[in-house]
Each structure stands twice: as C-alpha cells, then as structure tokens.
Amino acid sequence: MSRPTRTVSSGPSWRARNSYPAALNAFATWTNGLCRPETRELLKIAPTSTQAAQLTRAQVQAALKRAGRQRGIEAEADRLRNIFRAKWAHQPPLVEDALGKQMLALLMQLDAACTAADQLAEAVEEAFPQHPDAEILTSFPGLGVQLAARILAEIGDDRTRFADARGLKAYAGSSPITRASGKKSSITRRWVKNDRLNHAGYLWAFAAPNGSPGAKAHYRRRRDEHGDWNAAARRNLSNRLLGQLYHCLQKRELFDEQIAFPTELATAA
C-alpha cells in the first residue's frame, strides 16, 4: 500500500471552486488533487486564474520539476497551459486578487499539514516493522505498512480485548445487525462503530482483491450472486478479512490464501 490518502480541508477546494475553476479542472486527473506537490508549487506561482493564464511553458515545467516530477514534464506542462488559457469565469479583478492572497495563506497551512503527514508516514515506516504483529498483518493481501499500522492502532495488541472474532467485527462496524419482530426480520448496517477502523477496513477491502484471487472472487460473488452494491460487497469482504485477521493473530499464523478462501478459489478455477 502507498501512503494514506490525505484529507484536505474545505478551504482551498472551496476557494478554487468559486474563483479558480481552471485549477480544479487541471488537477482533477492527479491522485490526491490539491495535496500533491505539483499542485502546491503551481498555486504558489499562480494563485489566481488570471496569473495561471499568463504562465509560460518554462515556468510550468520548472514548477513541476521543483515538485519532484521526473517524467512526462513537457507533455504535462502543455496540458496544464491549455487548461489555464481556456475561457473560464472570473471574479472582478479586486475580488480575484483578494482571493488569491487568501489562497496563498491557506497554502502555507496546507504545506505544514502535508509536511507533518509525510514525517508521520516516515516514522511509521521505521517503527511498525519492529512490532511483533507486523509480520502477520502485512502477510495479508492489501495490507502494507501504513494501512496495517492504522488497523493495529485501532484494535490494539491485547489479544484478550475481543472475546471472539464477532466482537472485533462489531467494533469495526463490518458485521450487519439482524433485527426480528414477530414474522418480520431486517438486516441493517451498524451505525455505532469505530469509524477510523471502519474506514481502514474499507480501504483494505478495496486493495485486497488486487493481491488475492480468493478475495476478488468473494467480492464478485457478493456483487453478482447476492446483488450487493459496491459498498456492501466491500463491507462484506472487510468482515471476512477481519475474521481471518483475528484468527491469525490469536494463533500467531501468517495469512494463507488456500485456508482463507477455499470455496472462492475452487470457483475461480
């Protein structure tokens, strides 16, 4: 897994949407959008639409290089300039200038937050592998150091914390709730849960099928045979993976594809 995706406050994106639509269009194809170094370098030299339209090819290329980009610089610079120089709605000059100054102030805060996130990620890369449970967690498909550390931080390393796998699943909010009254019954998702662990489980279920044929077959079966929506199928897969993680942590065993998904592997074959 790559480093965790950062969450941007509404400030920069709100300003861009209302006064700088060219920026949102230009950076829409980049993963992490406004948090990318390239984005921040370009906004520093052109915090308004008018200034962006006046950027030369050399200035755009220089900004991309300062941000660390090494490939496709010329093509990307041309793409950005074409977007910046297109016709976009503008605020009155004085308003646009004021919003540009506010954009620069917000960028200083964003830079500090991104730097802190990068430093924290580096610390996790160094410290997590030393934990006794690290090898077990990272043996699972879709769990790299960063995401595995997030999950361990939420469930803790006390193996007696949860009486069984169902307790862990309920804590993560991945297991459904069944309610029965007379002849009627309903199955709903859990709303009371650890939101951070729930989100980490969703990311895990999103990445696991890429490295596990069994996980991929399980997800497809939930979609095709059970008619689950994407989120429900991911939640079901997350529930399955958490149960396997609980077992492996209790037994001190590494993930085994053949044991984890025997039916799905046979079906896929």
Number of C-alpha atoms within 10 A of each C-alpha: 15 10 14 15 10 15 11 15 10 9 13 18 18 12 17 22 13 12 23 27 19 24 25 15 14 18 17 12 9 12 10 16 19 23 19 16 19 20 20 22 19 22 21 16 15 20 25 28 25 20 15 22 18 13 17 13 13 11 14 24 21 16 22 24 15 14 16 10 14 9 10 10 16 14 10 15 19 15 12 23 18 12 17 23 16 10 10 14 12 15 16 9 11 9 11 18 18 11 20 24 13 15 22 19 13 15 21 12 11 19 15 11 16 17 12 12 16 15 12 12 17 13 11 15 16 11 13 17 14 10 11 11 19 17 18 16 24 20 16 22 22 22 24 19 22 18 21 24 22 19 21 16 12 16 17 10 13 7 12 8 11 14 9 14 18 16 15 20 23 18 20 26 24 28 21 17 13 11 10 9 7 5 5 7 9 10 10 10 13 15 11 10 14 14 14 14 21 22 17 21 27 22 19 26 28 21 19 23 19 12 13 17 18 23 27 21 19 24 25 19 16 18 17 12 8 10 12 17 12 14 13 17 23 26 27 21 25 28 26 20 22 23 18 20 23 20 16 18 16 13 9 14 15 18 21 13 15 12 11 17 19 11 14 19 19 11 11 11 7
